[in-house]
Amino acid sequence: MKVYRLDPVGILDDLKLGDEEDRRPGPREVAIRIRATSLNYRDLKVATGAYERSAIKPRLIPLSDGAGEVVEAGPGVTRVKVGDRVAAIFVQRWLAGRIDPAYASSALGGPSDGVLAERIVLSEEGVVSIPTHLTFEEAATLPCAAVTAWHALFARGKLAAGETVLTLGTGGVSLFAVQFARMAGARVIVTSGSEEKIARLKAMGITDVVNYRATPDWERAVMDLTGGQGADHVVELGGAGTFRKSLLALRVGGRLYAIGNLAGEAQINPQMILAKRANVHGIQVGSREM
């Protein structure tokens, strides 16, 4: 089979394509012919050495998100069968309930081998069936970004119709959050620094968009758009560099989901969280159940 490996990890130019023997599935494992993969920001960090290197093994097969069809099933497999269309879950051992720190080693694309290969072998517990209306390409975008957005807004946030969701930027998690929020009947406010992306958001029907380059005090713009109340939910994807502004844009008693780490560093005053009576949730993808 054809397979890509990072050799060494952390140098994108050393992503190598090679030929390897097909691995056969063991008990309760399935072999999957990969038909589509998608790229997340995390994958780029792993490939360029920006991710914690101690958590990444040598000659890693990169990428976390992929979809394909089961081509071989090992002894005792009952959840899926040969020919089924499936997608891999990100944290292979996180099936339901609260995450255990021990599960972290099973994350695809680092520390565990990912999906950038013609054929991979996973536990039958680490895959989910793809609905018939989704293509392989569509399904391959869901395991990380979509599950993260769902985890935040619904598993944690219990988003309700009529509430306001602020999401930062136009990355995968943000765009899924936008779509989920609209489907739930919530109002959506989005920040972006690109007029081209703002135009595309408006073409999607998003009217409340704030250009953070043209409006550096975008948190004030959010307060103005909400009549001084702030957003009920903030999908915080910027990290330390935007966390303070996100808190300021949050309504009293609202929920802030800390997901990304894209923008700089900053010191956070816990008094701000107390003053807002904020519910702050750290979100990292989600379980198979989600």
C-alpha positions in Angstrom: 0.0 0.0 0.0 1.0 3.6 -0.4 1.5 5.5 2.8 2.9 8.9 3.8 5.1 9.3 6.9 6.7 12.3 8.5 10.4 11.4 8.7 11.6 13.2 10.7 8.5 14.6 12.4 8.4 18.3 12.4 9.8 19.0 9.0 7.1 19.3 6.4 9.5 19.0 3.5 10.4 15.5 4.8 6.9 14.1 4.3 7.7 10.9 2.5 5.5 8.6 0.3 6.5 5.0 0.5 5.3 1.4 -0.2 4.5 -0.9 2.8 2.9 -4.3 3.3 -0.8 -4.3 4.0 -1.4 -4.8 7.7 -4.0 -7.5 8.4 -6.7 -6.8 11.1 -6.4 -8.7 14.4 -9.3 -9.6 16.7 -12.0 -6.9 16.7 -10.1 -4.8 14.2 -11.1 -3.7 10.7 -9.0 -2.7 7.7 -10.3 0.4 5.9 -9.6 1.5 2.4 -9.2 5.3 2.8 -11.2 7.2 0.2 -10.9 10.7 1.5 -9.0 12.7 4.1 -9.2 16.3 5.4 -6.7 18.7 6.8 -7.0 20.4 10.2 -4.8 23.1 11.7 -3.6 20.6 14.2 -2.2 18.4 11.4 -0.2 21.4 10.1 1.2 22.0 13.6 2.3 18.4 13.9 3.9 18.4 10.5 5.8 21.6 11.0 7.0 20.8 14.6 4.8 23.4 16.3 3.0 20.6 18.2 4.5 19.1 21.4 7.1 16.8 19.9 7.3 14.5 22.9 3.8 13.4 22.1 4.6 12.5 18.5 6.3 9.2 17.6 9.0 8.9 14.9 7.9 8.2 11.3 4.3 9.2 12.1 1.5 8.7 9.6 -0.1 12.1 9.7 -3.7 13.4 9.5 -6.5 12.8 12.0 -9.6 12.8 9.8 -10.4 10.2 7.1 -13.3 8.1 5.7 -13.4 5.0 3.6 -14.8 1.5 3.4 -14.2 -1.6 5.4 -12.3 -4.1 3.2 -11.5 -6.7 5.8 -12.7 -7.6 9.3 -10.8 -9.5 12.0 -12.2 -12.2 14.2 -15.0 -11.1 16.5 -16.0 -7.9 14.7 -19.7 -7.2 15.1 -20.2 -3.4 14.8 -19.4 -3.2 11.1 -19.0 -5.5 8.1 -17.0 -5.6 4.9 -18.3 -3.0 2.5 -19.6 -0.6 5.2 -18.7 3.1 4.7 -17.0 4.4 7.9 -15.2 7.4 9.4 -12.5 7.2 12.0 -13.0 8.9 15.3 -10.2 11.2 16.6 -9.5 9.8 20.1 -9.9 6.1 19.4 -10.5 5.1 23.0 -12.9 7.8 23.9 -16.2 6.2 23.2 -18.6 7.9 25.7 -18.7 9.8 28.9 -15.9 11.8 30.4 -12.5 11.7 28.8 -9.7 9.8 30.7 -6.2 11.3 30.3 -5.0 7.8 29.3 -7.1 8.0 26.1 -4.9 10.8 24.7 -2.3 8.3 23.4 -5.0 6.9 21.0 -5.5 10.2 19.1 -5.0 9.7 15.4 -2.4 11.8 13.6 -0.3 12.0 16.8 0.5 10.3 19.0 -1.0 7.3 17.1 -0.6 6.9 13.4 -3.2 8.8 11.3 -5.1 8.2 8.1 -2.8 9.4 5.3 -2.5 6.0 3.7 -4.3 3.8 1.2 -5.3 1.4 3.9 -5.3 1.6 7.7 -6.3 -0.8 10.5 -8.3 0.4 13.5 -10.3 -1.1 16.3 -13.9 -1.7 15.3 -14.8 0.6 18.3 -12.9 3.5 16.7 -15.1 3.9 13.7 -18.6 5.2 13.0 -20.9 4.5 10.1 -21.3 7.2 7.4 -25.0 8.2 6.6 -25.9 7.4 3.0 -26.5 11.0 2.1 -22.9 12.0 2.8 -20.0 11.5 0.4 -16.6 10.2 1.6 -15.2 13.7 1.2 -18.0 15.3 3.3 -17.7 12.6 6.0 -13.9 13.1 6.2 -14.5 16.7 7.4 -16.6 15.8 10.4 -14.6 13.8 13.1 -12.5 16.7 14.4 -14.0 20.1 13.5 -17.7 19.2 13.5 -17.6 17.1 16.6 -15.7 19.9 18.4 -18.4 22.4 17.5 -21.2 20.0 18.5 -19.5 19.2 21.8 -19.3 22.9 22.7 -22.7 24.1 21.6 -24.9 21.1 22.5 -23.1 18.6 24.7 -21.8 21.4 27.0 -23.8 24.4 26.0 -27.4 23.1 25.6 -27.8 25.7 22.9 -31.4 26.9 22.5 -33.3 28.8 19.9 -33.2 32.5 20.3 -29.8 32.6 22.0 -26.8 34.3 20.4 -23.6 32.6 19.4 -20.3 34.4 18.7 -17.7 32.5 16.9 -14.2 33.7 16.1 -12.8 33.3 12.6 -13.8 31.2 9.6 -11.9 27.9 10.3 -13.5 24.5 10.3 -14.8 24.5 13.9 -16.2 28.1 13.4 -18.0 27.2 10.2 -19.6 24.1 11.7 -20.6 26.1 14.8 -22.2 28.7 12.5 -24.2 26.0 10.7 -25.2 24.1 13.8 -26.3 27.4 15.6 -28.5 28.4 12.6 -30.1 25.0 12.5 -30.9 25.3 16.2 -32.6 28.7 15.6 -29.9 30.8 17.3 -28.5 34.1 16.2 -24.9 34.1 14.9 -22.2 36.7 15.0 -18.8 36.0 13.4 -15.5 37.8 13.5 -13.2 37.7 10.5 -10.2 39.7 9.2 -10.8 39.0 5.6 -13.3 40.9 3.4 -13.3 38.0 1.0 -14.4 35.6 3.7 -16.9 38.1 5.1 -18.5 38.2 1.6 -18.7 34.4 1.6 -20.3 34.5 5.1 -22.9 36.9 4.0 -23.6 34.7 1.0 -24.4 32.0 3.5 -26.9 34.3 5.1 -24.8 35.5 8.0 -25.5 39.3 8.4 -23.8 40.0 11.7 -20.1 39.9 10.8 -17.4 42.0 12.4 -14.1 42.7 10.7 -11.6 42.6 13.5 -8.9 44.4 11.5 -11.2 47.3 10.7 -12.7 47.2 14.2 -9.9 46.3 16.7 -12.4 46.7 19.6 -14.6 44.0 18.1 -15.9 43.0 21.5 -17.6 46.4 21.7 -19.2 45.8 18.3 -20.6 42.5 19.6 -22.0 44.3 22.7 -23.6 46.9 20.4 -25.1 44.2 18.2 -26.6 42.5 21.3 -28.1 45.6 22.8 -25.4 45.7 25.5 -26.1 42.2 26.7 -23.3 40.2 25.0 -23.4 36.7 23.4 -24.8 33.8 25.3 -22.2 31.5 23.8 -18.7 32.3 22.6 -16.7 29.8 20.5 -13.2 31.0 21.4 -10.8 29.9 18.8 -8.0 32.5 19.1 -6.5 31.4 22.4 -4.7 33.7 24.8 -4.5 36.6 22.4 -8.3 36.9 22.1 -9.5 35.4 25.4 -9.9 38.7 27.2 -11.9 40.2 24.4 -14.1 37.1 24.1 -14.9 37.4 27.9 -15.8 41.0 27.4 -18.2 40.0 24.5 -19.8 37.4 26.7 -23.1 38.1 28.5 -23.2 37.7 32.3 -23.7 34.0 33.0 -22.8 33.0 29.5 -20.7 30.1 28.3 -17.2 30.4 26.7 -15.7 27.4 24.9 -11.9 27.6 24.9 -10.9 25.6 21.8 -8.2 27.2 19.8 -4.7 28.6 20.4 -4.0 30.7 17.4 -3.3 34.2 18.6 -0.3 35.2 20.9 0.0 35.0 24.6 -1.7 37.0 27.4 -2.2 37.0 31.1 -5.8 36.3 32.1 -7.2 37.9 35.2 -9.5 35.4 37.0 -11.5 38.4 38.3 -12.8 38.9 34.8 -14.3 35.4 34.8 -15.8 36.0 38.2 -17.3 39.4 37.1 -19.0 37.8 34.1 -20.1 34.8 36.1 -18.8 33.0 33.1 -18.9 29.3 32.5 -15.6 28.5 30.8 -15.3 25.1 29.1 -12.1 23.6 27.6 -13.2 21.6 24.5 -11.0 19.1 22.7 -13.0 17.3 20.0 -15.4 14.8 21.6 -16.3 11.1 22.1 -17.7 8.6 19.6 -21.1 9.0 21.3 -21.1 12.7 20.4 
